[in-house]
Amino acid sequence: MKKTILPIIALMGICLYGNAQNLTFPDIPRQLPRDLTLDPCVVRSYEMVTEYQDYDLKGNFQRKTRITAGYTSGLENGTTVRWNNVFMAQTYEEYADFSMGTKQELMEGFSYAPAGNIESSTFFDGIPGADIMHKNLVWDMVAIEGFAYWYWDDLRMNVEYKAGSLNAPVDLAGDGTFTNKDIRIQWIGITVINGEICAIIKYYTMNNLLNVKTGDISVTGRSHYWGEVYVSLQDKEIEFATLFEDVITEVVMPGQPDFSGYTVRYITLKRKS
């Protein structure tokens, strides 16, 4: 048996060695191209999928929710972005597949200026009945776009950048505050997505504070979140992004026992056209 295996292993080593000789180290710049600009008038469409998984503090599954949403930017010569085809599905079975869900008509056609004041208590007046999950679509998209662009000129390959200017309480449109504590951003490499050569920008921040009050319900807790954004080095457009979040909360409701648990969120943003 050994006489049979050893030559095969030796041959594999030769093949691997031969393949390695054909690899060349790519010419990667030390910083992202500063002369690369995003054309705000180009219409870009995306699909955002967000999954919430809720647990008690002992890790017992409670429920899961999935929201799929269409997002389009660059409308009306770059002055407008819009949400369409937002569907929400929910199940109390941990390993069950999601149904298509129910269309969230309140979000259909929700439009605003890309530089709109999303912290304003009146920002969501156009979608009466919107809850925190609907609003998260807007906040998450702004965050993903921000991590792609806000510190572009400051990033160096494999050098962690401390985005100190973001470490402050953010008003949740009158529903409370979210306080970023220590955001780190890093350009970690180059890959190909959708046929585009892309920079991979990693971000993360831990122990952020959450304080939400809607009606008589009060929610306090902490959040860790992290992810990656893939930005084209040809036209600076986002081709793909992820966001992961772990949130521990305490919920206080009148007439109900206080409840503590945690939610894990998974987000993918995919370029459609």
VMD Tcl script that draws the C-alpha trace (Angstrom):
set ca {
  {0.00 0.00 0.00}
  {2.77 2.44 0.89}
  {4.49 1.83 -2.45}
  {1.28 2.92 -4.18}
  {0.53 6.00 -2.11}
  {3.97 7.56 -1.87}
  {4.50 8.14 -5.60}
  {1.03 9.70 -5.85}
  {1.82 12.08 -2.99}
  {5.15 12.95 -4.58}
  {3.43 13.62 -7.91}
  {0.88 15.88 -6.21}
  {3.74 17.84 -4.70}
  {5.32 18.29 -8.12}
  {2.01 19.51 -9.58}
  {1.45 21.96 -6.76}
  {4.98 23.24 -7.05}
  {4.56 23.67 -10.78}
  {1.34 25.63 -10.34}
  {2.94 27.86 -7.74}
  {5.64 28.83 -10.22}
  {2.97 30.33 -12.49}
  {1.65 32.72 -9.84}
  {2.80 36.31 -9.91}
  {2.37 38.92 -7.22}
  {-0.19 41.49 -8.43}
  {0.67 45.16 -8.58}
  {-1.47 46.40 -5.70}
  {-1.27 50.09 -4.75}
  {-0.65 51.04 -1.13}
  {-3.66 53.35 -1.05}
  {-6.99 53.55 -2.80}
  {-7.08 55.75 -5.94}
  {-7.97 59.29 -4.89}
  {-8.89 60.38 -8.42}
  {-11.67 57.77 -8.63}
  {-15.09 59.39 -8.33}
  {-18.59 57.95 -8.07}
  {-21.07 59.25 -10.65}
  {-24.19 60.01 -8.55}
  {-26.38 60.14 -11.68}
  {-25.86 56.48 -12.62}
  {-28.93 54.44 -11.68}
  {-27.94 51.45 -9.53}
  {-30.29 48.81 -8.15}
  {-29.68 46.42 -5.26}
  {-31.38 43.69 -3.28}
  {-30.94 43.83 0.49}
  {-31.79 40.72 2.51}
  {-31.88 41.00 6.30}
  {-32.49 38.07 8.63}
  {-33.23 38.55 12.34}
  {-32.85 35.57 14.70}
  {-34.16 36.08 18.25}
  {-33.07 34.08 21.32}
  {-33.38 34.23 25.08}
  {-30.22 34.62 27.15}
  {-29.84 30.83 27.38}
  {-29.69 30.52 23.61}
  {-33.20 29.15 23.19}
  {-34.63 30.08 19.81}
  {-37.65 32.39 19.84}
  {-38.38 33.36 16.21}
  {-36.76 34.56 13.02}
  {-37.72 37.23 10.50}
  {-36.52 37.90 6.98}
  {-36.91 41.15 5.06}
  {-36.07 41.39 1.37}
  {-36.02 44.83 -0.20}
  {-35.18 46.52 -3.47}
  {-33.12 49.71 -3.30}
  {-32.39 52.04 -6.22}
  {-30.03 55.01 -6.18}
  {-29.11 57.63 -8.78}
  {-32.71 58.49 -9.65}
  {-33.70 61.93 -10.92}
  {-30.12 62.85 -11.82}
  {-28.76 61.57 -8.53}
  {-31.14 63.49 -6.27}
  {-33.31 60.57 -5.16}
  {-33.11 57.02 -3.82}
  {-36.09 54.69 -3.55}
  {-37.27 51.47 -1.86}
  {-39.54 48.95 -3.61}
  {-40.69 45.36 -3.32}
  {-40.16 45.06 0.42}
  {-41.37 41.71 1.78}
  {-41.40 40.45 5.37}
  {-41.63 36.78 6.40}
  {-41.56 35.30 9.90}
  {-41.50 31.85 11.46}
  {-41.27 30.39 14.97}
  {-39.53 27.24 13.72}
  {-35.77 27.57 13.88}
  {-34.90 25.51 10.82}
  {-37.99 26.17 8.70}
  {-37.64 27.81 5.31}
  {-39.07 31.28 4.92}
  {-42.15 31.86 2.84}
  {-42.26 34.71 0.32}
  {-43.80 36.79 3.10}
  {-46.10 39.77 3.02}
  {-45.43 42.80 0.90}
  {-44.82 45.89 3.01}
  {-46.95 48.34 1.08}
  {-46.00 51.18 3.41}
  {-42.43 51.02 2.01}
  {-43.43 50.83 -1.65}
  {-41.90 53.79 -3.46}
  {-40.51 55.39 -0.28}
  {-38.14 58.01 -1.72}
  {-35.80 60.63 -0.29}
  {-32.66 62.58 -1.03}
  {-29.51 60.49 -0.48}
  {-28.24 63.23 1.83}
  {-31.54 63.38 3.72}
  {-31.54 63.85 7.49}
  {-32.30 60.29 8.56}
  {-31.93 61.29 12.22}
  {-34.83 63.74 12.07}
  {-38.00 62.81 13.94}
  {-39.97 63.74 10.80}
  {-37.90 61.74 8.31}
  {-40.22 58.71 8.35}
  {-43.47 60.68 8.36}
  {-44.05 59.52 4.79}
  {-44.44 55.90 5.91}
  {-46.93 55.87 8.82}
  {-46.74 52.69 10.86}
  {-43.11 51.97 10.06}
  {-41.42 50.00 12.84}
  {-37.75 49.59 13.71}
  {-37.23 46.89 11.06}
  {-38.50 49.14 8.27}
  {-36.34 52.01 9.49}
  {-33.31 49.73 9.78}
  {-33.36 49.31 6.00}
  {-32.59 53.00 5.60}
  {-30.07 53.20 8.45}
  {-28.23 50.04 7.34}
  {-27.95 51.27 3.75}
  {-26.58 54.63 4.86}
  {-24.02 52.84 7.06}
  {-22.89 50.53 4.25}
  {-22.50 53.43 1.82}
  {-20.69 55.40 4.52}
  {-18.16 52.66 5.24}
  {-17.51 52.45 1.50}
  {-16.84 56.16 0.98}
  {-16.44 58.31 4.10}
  {-12.78 57.41 4.71}
  {-11.73 56.34 1.22}
  {-8.76 58.74 1.03}
  {-7.50 57.70 4.47}
  {-7.31 53.96 3.92}
  {-4.03 52.11 3.37}
  {-3.63 48.42 2.58}
  {-3.86 46.36 5.80}
  {-3.66 49.41 8.04}
  {-6.54 49.73 10.49}
  {-8.13 53.18 10.53}
  {-9.88 54.48 13.65}
  {-12.96 56.38 12.51}
  {-13.17 58.52 15.63}
  {-15.52 61.07 14.11}
  {-18.26 58.41 14.00}
  {-17.99 57.55 17.69}
  {-21.01 59.45 18.96}
  {-24.71 58.98 19.72}
  {-26.93 58.84 16.65}
  {-30.55 59.90 17.00}
  {-32.91 57.20 15.73}
  {-35.46 59.60 14.24}
  {-37.02 60.28 17.62}
  {-37.11 56.63 18.74}
  {-33.97 56.82 20.89}
  {-30.24 56.70 20.30}
  {-27.53 54.35 19.07}
  {-24.02 55.16 20.28}
  {-21.05 53.96 18.24}
  {-18.09 53.41 20.57}
  {-15.00 52.55 18.52}
  {-15.41 52.07 14.75}
  {-12.45 50.54 12.90}
  {-12.17 50.42 9.09}
  {-9.55 48.61 7.03}
  {-8.86 48.00 3.35}
  {-7.85 44.34 3.38}
  {-7.49 43.33 -0.25}
  {-8.74 43.13 -3.83}
  {-11.10 40.64 -5.46}
  {-13.49 40.33 -8.41}
  {-17.26 40.69 -7.96}
  {-19.73 40.91 -10.88}
  {-16.79 41.09 -13.26}
  {-15.47 44.21 -11.48}
  {-12.12 44.49 -9.70}
  {-13.11 45.55 -6.18}
  {-11.47 46.80 -3.02}
  {-12.54 44.85 0.07}
  {-13.21 47.25 2.95}
  {-13.71 45.68 6.37}
  {-15.36 47.48 9.29}
  {-16.22 46.56 12.86}
  {-17.21 48.10 16.18}
  {-18.03 46.54 19.54}
  {-19.97 47.43 22.70}
  {-22.16 50.07 21.11}
  {-25.06 51.30 23.22}
  {-28.72 51.05 22.22}
  {-31.51 53.01 23.89}
  {-34.92 52.86 22.18}
  {-38.33 53.95 23.40}
  {-41.46 53.55 21.28}
  {-44.70 54.29 23.06}
  {-44.63 52.52 26.42}
  {-41.97 50.03 25.34}
  {-38.36 50.65 26.40}
  {-35.41 48.73 24.96}
  {-31.83 49.08 26.19}
  {-28.79 47.03 25.30}
  {-25.49 46.72 23.52}
  {-24.50 45.87 19.94}
  {-21.47 44.38 18.20}
  {-21.50 44.72 14.42}
  {-19.07 44.12 11.58}
  {-18.95 43.38 7.86}
  {-17.34 44.07 4.50}
  {-18.06 46.31 1.52}
  {-16.81 45.48 -1.98}
  {-16.24 48.66 -4.00}
  {-15.39 48.69 -7.72}
  {-12.00 50.17 -8.57}
  {-13.32 51.04 -12.03}
  {-16.30 53.24 -11.12}
  {-16.38 53.27 -7.28}
  {-19.81 51.62 -7.18}
  {-20.68 49.15 -4.44}
  {-20.95 45.64 -5.88}
  {-21.62 43.64 -2.72}
  {-21.72 44.13 1.04}
  {-22.36 42.28 4.29}
  {-23.32 43.36 7.78}
  {-23.50 41.09 10.83}
  {-24.79 42.19 14.22}
  {-25.17 40.69 17.68}
  {-27.47 42.67 20.00}
  {-28.29 41.94 23.64}
  {-31.35 43.81 24.91}
  {-33.59 44.25 27.92}
  {-37.21 45.01 27.06}
  {-39.53 46.73 29.53}
  {-43.28 46.80 28.84}
  {-46.07 47.99 31.15}
  {-47.93 45.10 32.73}
  {-45.44 42.53 31.42}
  {-42.38 40.94 33.05}
  {-39.10 42.40 31.83}
  {-37.49 40.29 29.13}
  {-33.79 39.96 28.27}
  {-32.55 38.26 25.14}
  {-30.42 38.72 22.07}
  {-30.86 39.12 18.34}
  {-28.44 38.11 15.61}
  {-28.77 39.91 12.28}
  {-27.37 38.86 8.90}
  {-27.45 41.28 5.97}
  {-26.35 40.86 2.37}
  {-26.52 43.61 -0.24}
  {-26.24 42.45 -3.85}
  {-25.88 44.63 -6.93}
  {-28.63 43.82 -9.44}
  {-27.93 46.29 -12.23}
}
mol new
graphics top color blue
foreach p $ca { graphics top sphere $p radius 0.5 }
foreach p [lrange $ca 0 end-1] q [lrange $ca 1 end] { graphics top cylinder $p $q radius 0.2 }
display resetview
